[in-house]
Amino acid sequence: MNLQPTPKWRPLTLDETKLTSEEAKVFALLKFHVGGARALKVEIAAHAAGVSQREIRDILKHLTEKHGLAIASSVEPPYGVYLVETAEELERYCEQLKGRALSALRRMAILRKQHLGELLGQMKLEMSNRE
């Protein structure tokens, strides 16, 4: 019986048999890069998986959005992507994502000549209409 806790990056529902061959290659690479200190450069991951850097980014996004893997990227050395090891890493990365999202929304509001609050209200309304 395995009494070790499930790592932070691995969702309980992950079914590795549902990964495509490219996703499985990338996942196999990432298993050696757990924690921000062991971040893997995207260009190295792409080369090792035999795909382009654009494709590797799409695969990483899909592994998180569709399979629930906690994959983060580092904005400080060592730069790259990694599987989240601690709750602190997860929180730090989520704050980073929130900052990026707010920056993108600010630009969108400026381009549409709207106030950010107005844009957010409109987006909230659109999201509630989808549910």
Secondary structure, 3 states (H helix, E strand, C coil): CCCCCCCCCCCCCCCHHHCCHHHHHHHHHHCCCECHHHCECHHHHHHHHCCCHHHHHHHHHHHHHCCCCCEEEECCCCCEEEECCCHHHHHHHHHHHHHHHHHHHHHHHHHHCCCHHHHHHHHHHHHHHHC
